[in-house]
Amino acid sequence: MKNKITLTENEMKAVKASLNYNDRESQLCDNYSNGGVEEFKLELGWNDQQVGGLIASMTEKGIGFIDNEESDGIFWLTEEGVNAYFDQLEKQGA
């Protein structure tokens, strides 16, 4: 069953910046899939507030989460987020 999460163009960019591999299987075997606020700002050309809104939206969708214990702005991808990214790539024929 395909994932029901639909990512925006900017969410796709943020997830891509968080990936360690270019294929679903390898990525799902890696539990260190994450990106940071600074990385997202650089990738998107955005400020802290814009990236904060993006992270809030991605968290609400179940794409990932900020580990409050880490407290250094690390956004960790969920399995659902990884699958949504690769599902959308496949749908786009990439």
C-alpha positions as a Python dict, from the first residue, in 0.01 Angstrom:
ca = {
    (1, 'M'): (0, 0, 0),
    (2, 'K'): (139, 337, -101),
    (3, 'N'): (201, 608, 154),
    (4, 'K'): (-74, 871, 178),
    (5, 'I'): (155, 1162, 270),
    (6, 'T'): (197, 1416, -9),
    (7, 'L'): (507, 1634, 13),
    (8, 'T'): (534, 1988, -119),
    (9, 'E'): (827, 2085, -340),
    (10, 'N'): (1006, 2240, -41),
    (11, 'E'): (938, 1937, 178),
    (12, 'M'): (1086, 1719, -98),
    (13, 'K'): (1400, 1936, -95),
    (14, 'A'): (1427, 1917, 284),
    (15, 'V'): (1381, 1539, 287),
    (16, 'K'): (1636, 1499, 8),
    (17, 'A'): (1883, 1706, 213),
    (18, 'S'): (1822, 1463, 502),
    (19, 'L'): (1882, 1142, 308),
    (20, 'N'): (2202, 942, 320),
    (21, 'Y'): (2121, 719, 21),
    (22, 'N'): (1954, 753, -318),
    (23, 'D'): (1737, 442, -289),
    (24, 'R'): (1452, 345, -58),
    (25, 'E'): (1590, 12, 64),
    (26, 'S'): (1926, 150, 174),
    (27, 'Q'): (1763, 455, 330),
    (28, 'L'): (1515, 250, 532),
    (29, 'C'): (1805, 43, 673),
    (30, 'D'): (1972, 362, 801),
    (31, 'N'): (1831, 497, 1125),
    (32, 'Y'): (2044, 814, 1110),
    (33, 'S'): (1844, 998, 845),
    (34, 'N'): (1835, 1358, 950),
    (35, 'G'): (1880, 1716, 846),
    (36, 'G'): (1939, 2032, 1038),
    (37, 'V'): (1788, 2376, 1048),
    (38, 'E'): (2105, 2527, 903),
    (39, 'E'): (2112, 2268, 626),
    (40, 'F'): (1749, 2343, 535),
    (41, 'K'): (1815, 2718, 541),
    (42, 'L'): (2104, 2673, 299),
    (43, 'E'): (1912, 2435, 70),
    (44, 'L'): (1602, 2656, 52),
    (45, 'G'): (1754, 3003, 97),
    (46, 'W'): (1518, 3063, 388),
    (47, 'N'): (1544, 3222, 734),
    (48, 'D'): (1490, 3057, 1075),
    (49, 'Q'): (1119, 3139, 1088),
    (50, 'Q'): (1048, 2999, 743),
    (51, 'V'): (1238, 2679, 817),
    (52, 'G'): (1062, 2653, 1154),
    (53, 'G'): (727, 2664, 973),
    (54, 'L'): (842, 2398, 728),
    (55, 'I'): (959, 2172, 1011),
    (56, 'A'): (628, 2222, 1194),
    (57, 'S'): (436, 2124, 879),
    (58, 'M'): (657, 1819, 819),
    (59, 'T'): (615, 1712, 1183),
    (60, 'E'): (235, 1744, 1157),
    (61, 'K'): (237, 1527, 843),
    (62, 'G'): (448, 1258, 1014),
    (63, 'I'): (750, 1308, 786),
    (64, 'G'): (983, 1346, 1082),
    (65, 'F'): (1038, 1509, 1419),
    (66, 'I'): (1275, 1726, 1620),
    (67, 'D'): (1430, 1535, 1908),
    (68, 'N'): (1381, 1777, 2198),
    (69, 'E'): (1652, 1600, 2396),
    (70, 'E'): (1903, 1675, 2121),
    (71, 'S'): (1808, 2045, 2125),
    (72, 'D'): (2045, 2129, 1841),
    (73, 'G'): (1792, 2158, 1558),
    (74, 'I'): (1817, 1805, 1420),
    (75, 'F'): (1512, 1689, 1222),
    (76, 'W'): (1490, 1309, 1210),
    (77, 'L'): (1300, 1142, 925),
    (78, 'T'): (1040, 878, 1001),
    (79, 'E'): (994, 562, 796),
    (80, 'E'): (669, 715, 669),
    (81, 'G'): (855, 1027, 558),
    (82, 'V'): (1118, 825, 371),
    (83, 'N'): (848, 618, 200),
    (84, 'A'): (647, 929, 110),
    (85, 'Y'): (956, 1081, -54),
    (86, 'F'): (1037, 775, -264),
    (87, 'D'): (667, 714, -346),
    (88, 'Q'): (641, 1068, -478),
    (89, 'L'): (963, 1029, -682),
    (90, 'E'): (824, 712, -837),
    (91, 'K'): (493, 883, -913),
    (92, 'Q'): (684, 1166, -1085),
    (93, 'G'): (879, 910, -1287),
    (94, 'A'): (1215, 1015, -1140),
}
